[in-house]
Amino acid sequence: MGPQVMVEARNLHGRTRGDRRRYRTESDGPAPSGKDRSLPTTAQASGIRVVGDSQALKLHVLDSIDEAQTIWRSFERRAVASPFQTYAWLSNWYANVGHPTGVSPVIVFGYDQSERLVLLMPLGLAQAKGPRTLAWLGDGLAGYNAPLVDPALLQSFSPQAVDAIWQRIIDHVGSVDILRLRRQPRMLGQFHNPFVHGARVSGAGGGRLLVLPSTWAEFAAEHIGEGRRTGADCGRYLRQRGRLTIGLSLPTQPRSRVVEKILAVARSQSGKQSRYNPLQQAGVGTFFKALALSESTGFLNVSAVNVDDEMIAGSIGYVHGNCYYLAVTSIEASDDGAAAERLLCEELIRSCIVQGIKSIDFLGATPAVPQWTGRPAPLYEAISGCSLKGQAVVGLKWAGRALGLSTSEHDAFGGGVRQTFKA
């Protein structure tokens, strides 16, 4: 039996300073024992209450990312999530992409009966034009969309509880035309993702996961056999072209320049691709550069292979937990570029093994990946109309897909973004 859902959706901007403090601190300690346990004064003032002895999940809503920073950063250290749900990633996305395009944050906190935060849902309401759409914050650029969930809650979370949560959130927000939940992973850590309840497999695929051994020798013995072109072979080939340098985990200024080069490649591809390219979206350039220039983000990883100070291959990735997420790769469209990409890929793997990282998620697929990994993980989407207008829009969308007249707007981001450019 999953937890019952008692929802009190509130906007905290009208609260006093004492009430707001409740949402900026978090206690991970055990709940007091006994049925007559009284709630803290601040919790009572915030409207949180226990209903009988049942497992209750109380929801509260905040419409400011800045106000959520302290508790968000604290919760993400123990929650199950990907780097695309971290405060660093989504706050930068909102400042550079979401806010300029009219997205309003809807940050949902879920507390259990012991007043412990167990759920954080980063959502956004797009209302600048067209139907009012409620979606995961960062939708369109994130590799994965999901909530941040306490592992203990995932063990007992039921689809029925998730349905009740969505209904309460929609009722609170009001005037929502479409609920759009895209690029949702089937698994959250070791648990099935209850938020894919009722969703369908989308055309966009997830990454290819490579589980890393404890040593490079083990990896080489399994994946780099005789007769195959290795990273060492590629290195020798590139040294014949000029001075070879490999930069992994570049510091602030070099990684900013590599990011600019990768984005320049994306712009050069404009008009040459028939599918949607998420790197062309307004504000994406400033978003990536903001991450690159910020030392506080920690997880951003930018790498490059240069020959005579000219970048031949570069990549953008994120380190989160025990996994490295390779999100964007950019290579020169030549034999030199192919060699540099293979060399960079192997050096990244070697570096991850040395750092004790357990796996690599190849969101930005490279030619070497298929021989090392299985099929891309499936992703799920659920798009539903919440009003007559929304139902009409969604109905036309599905009809267009069924007739082959359209595809999902962001399906091209499945498997990451891999750009090629001319020397």
N, C-alpha and C positions, 0 to 999 in steps of 0.2 A: 504494500500500500504506500503510495507516494505521499508526500507532505501535503496537508490541506493548505489552501492559499487564502489568507485573509489579507486583503489589499487596502491600504490607505495611501492613495496617490496624492502627494502634496507638492506644491511649489515652495521651496524654502526661502525665496527672496523676501517674503514678507515676515520672516521670523526675527526674533531678537538675537543679539550677539550670543547669548547663552545657548539658545536653541541651535544655532548654526555650529557651535563648537561640538555638538554631539556628532556631527557628520565629518568632522575633521580629525577625530581621534578614533582609535579602534582598540578594543580589548580582546586579546586572544585567549584570555584565561578561562578556566572552566566555569560553568554556570553554577551559582549557588544551589545547594540541594534543598529539597523540601517543596511541597506543593504550595506553601504559603509565601514563597519567595516574592518580595516586593521589588518593583522596578525602580531604577534610578530616577531621580526627580527630572533630569533632562529628558529621559525617555518618555516619562508621563507627559511632559510639556509638549513633546513632539507628536503625541497622539498614538504612541505604540502601546498595545495592550495584549495580554494573553487571553485567549479564548479557551476556557476549560483546561484540560490536560493534553489536548491534541498538539500535534506538530504544526505550528503555524508559521507562515512566511509572510512577513509584513513588508510591503513595498513603499518606498518614498522616492520622489522624483526631484531632481535638481536640474535647472536649465543653464547652469554655468560650469564650464569645464575647469576654469580657474579655481572656483570654490571647492571642486572635488579633488584637487591635486593631492593633498596630503593623504587622505584616506585611500584614494585610488592607488598611489604608489605603494602604500603599505599593504593593501590587499593583493596586488599583483605578485608580491613575493611568495605567496602561498597558494594562489589560485591557479587553476588549470586554464591556460590561454596560450595564444601564439603572440609573437612580437607585435602583430597588427592590432592587438587590444591593449598594449601598454600605454601609459599616459604620455610618454615621450613621443610615440609615433602619432597617436590620435590628436594630441594637442597641437602638434606642428601641422598635421593635415588640416585641422579645423581652421587654424590661423591663416593658412596660405591657400587652401582650396575650398573648404566648406563654408566659412563665413562670407567670403566674397561672392559666392554663388547663392547665398540666401538660405543656407542650412541652419536650423535652430537645434541646439543640443537638447536631448531628452535623456538624462543620465539616471538610470533606475537602480536604486539600492535595495537589496533584499536581505532582511534580518530574520534570523530564526528566533525561537521562543526565548533563548537565553541572551538575546540582544547582541548576537555575534553576526557580523556581516558574512554572508555566505554566497551572495550573488551580486554581480554588477553588470548591468546591461547598457553599453554605450550606444545610444540610438540618436538619430538625427531626423528632423522633419524638414523636408524640402518643400518650400511653398512659394518660391519666387515666381514660377510660372507653371502652367499646366496643373494636373491634379496634385493635391497635397499628399505627399508620399512619406510614410514612416519607414525607415530602413536602418540598417546597421551604420553607425558612424564610420566614415572612411570607405563606404561602399564605392566600388569603381576602381580603386587603386590597391586595396588590401588583398593579399594573397588568400587569406581566410577571414571569414566573418563569423563571429561567435560571441557569447557572453564570457565573462570571467566567473568561474564557478569554483566554490570550495569542493575539494575531492570528496569530503564526507557527504555533502548534499547530493553529488552525482550518484552515489550508491543507492539512493532511495528516490531519486527524482522520477516522476512519472509523466508520460505525455499529457495526461489529463491536467496535471498541475501546470504544465507549460501553457496549455490552451487557456486556462483561467487567468494566467499572468498576462498573456497578450490581450485578452478581452478587457481586463482592468486598465491596462496601459492605454488602449485605444479609447476607452470611455473617458479617461482622464484628459488625454490630449484633445479629443473632440475634433470633429470635422476632418477626419482622416479619410482620404479617398482610397488609397492603396497601401497595403502592407507588403513590402518588398524585402524578402530575405534571401539573398543570393550568396553563392560561394561559401556555403556552410559545410564544414568537414563532418564526415560520418562519426568520427571518434573525437572525444575530448580527453586527451591523455590516454589512460587505459580503459576508459568508459565510453559507452555509446552516447552519442550526443542526443539528448531528448528534444532539443530544439529543431531537429529535422523531422519531427513528427508531422506527417501529412505532406512532406515535401517530396519532390520528384528529382531524380538524377538529372543534372543539368548538362548541357553540351560542353561546358567548361570543365576541364580536368584539373585535378590538384597536382601537387608535386610528386616527384619520384624519390622515395625515401631510401637512402643508403645507410645501413647500420654499419658503424665503424668498428673494426677490431681494436685491440689494445696496442698494437704496434704496426708500424709501416711495413715491416717485413711480412707480417701476416696478410696485409692488404695486397702487397705486391705479388705474393705467392698465389693468391686467389684470383686477382683481376688483371695482372700485368704479365701475360705469358710470353713465351718466346715467339718471335715472328710478328709481334704486334709493335706498332709505333708507340714508343713510350715518351713520357715527358723528358727524360734524359736525351733521347734522340732528337726531340724537338728543340731542346736547348742547344745542342751542338749545331743543329741546322741554323738556328737564329744567330748564333755567334759568328757564323760565316757572313752574315749580313751587316754586322756592326756590333757596337757595344751593347750587351744585353744586361738589363736590370729588371729585377722582379721585386715589386713592392707589395707586401701583405700588411693589412691593418694599417694603412697609411695614416700619418698624423693629419691635423686639421687642414692646413693649406694645401698640401698635395692631394688629399682626397677630395677637396672642394673642386680642384681643377679637373680631376678625373670625372667627377659627377657632371661638370659642365660639358666635358667632351661626350659623355654618354648621352646627355640630353640633346647636344648638337646633332648627334647621329639620328636621334629620334625625329628631330625637326627636318633633317635632310631626307627622311623617308616619307615625309608628308606628300600625299598625292600618288605615291608609288604602291601603297598598300590598299587593298579593297576592304580589309577588316579594320575594326576600331583599334586604335593604338592608345592605351591609357596615358602614355607619356606625353601625348599631345594636349591633354586636358589643361585648361587654364589654371595657372598657379602651381602646377606640379614641379616646374623647375625651381621656383623659390622654396617649395616644400623640401625637396631633396637637398638643396644647398643649405637650408636652415639646419637640417639634421647633420649635414657634413661639418658645419662650422660650430656645432654645439658639442662641447666636451662632456656635457652632463648626460647626453643620451646613452653613452657607454656601449650600446649594442651595435651601433652602425659600423659596418666593415666595408671599406672600399679598397680594392686591390687593382694592380695594373702590371702589365708586361710592356716594357719599353725597349726599343732598339734605336740607339743614337738619340735618346731623349724624345722619341716619337712614340706615342702610345699605340700599340698594336692590338692589345686586348685589355679590357677592364671589366670589373664586376662590382655590383653593389649587393651586399648581403647583411643579414642581421643575426647576431648571436643571442639566443634566448633560451634560458635553462641549459639543457644539455644538447641543444640542437642548433645547427647553423643553417639558416635559410638563405639560399642563393636566389635573389629576386630578379636581378637585371644583369645581363651580360652584353658587352659590346665588342665586336671583333672586326678587324679589317677583312674585307672580302678578297682574300688572296691566300696563297699557300702559306705565306708568313703569318697571316691571321689565324689560320687553322692550327698551325704549329703552336702559336702563342696561346691559343685557347686551351689546347691539350696540356701544355706546360702549366698554365695558370690553374687549371682544374686539379692536376695532381699535386701542385704545391699547396693549394688550399686544403686538400684532403690530408696531406702530411702535417700541415700546421694544426688542423683540427684534432688529429690523433695526439699530437704532442701536448695540446692544451687539455686533453681529457674529454673533449666533446664526443658524445656517443653516436650522433647521427647527423647526416646532412640531408636537408630537404631541397631538392633541385627544382625550385620554382622556376628559375631561369634555366631551362634545359640546355645542355650542350651535346654535341654529337657523341661524346664519349659515354654519356649517361646510360642509354638503353642497354648496353652490354653489362653494366654494373648493377642495375636495379630492375624491379618489376614494372608492371603497368602503372600509369598515373592513378593516384587515389581518386575515387569518385567524389564529386561535390554535389550538394543538393540546393535546390531553390524552391521557395514557396512564395508565390505572388498571388495575392487575393484582393478582391475589391471590397471595400468597407462602406461604400455608398453606391447609389445608382450610377453616378458618374464613373466611379472607380470600377464597378463591375463591367460597364460598357467598354472602358479602355482596356481592361484585362482580357475581356472576351475577344476583342479585335486583335490583341497581341497574340493570344494563343491560336486564333484562327490563321493569322499570318504565318506563324511557325508551322502549323499543320500543312499549309499549302506551299511551304518552302519560300515564302515571300520575304521573310525576315528571320534574323537570328538574334540571340541575346546580345544586347548592346556591348557587354563587356566580356563576351566569351573569349575574345582574343587574348585576354590576360591569363587564361588557363595555361598552366605550365610556365608562367612568368613571361618576361619580355626578353627576347634575344634579337639584338640589332646587329646588322652588318653594315660596313661602310667602305667606300673606295679609298685607297691610299692617297 
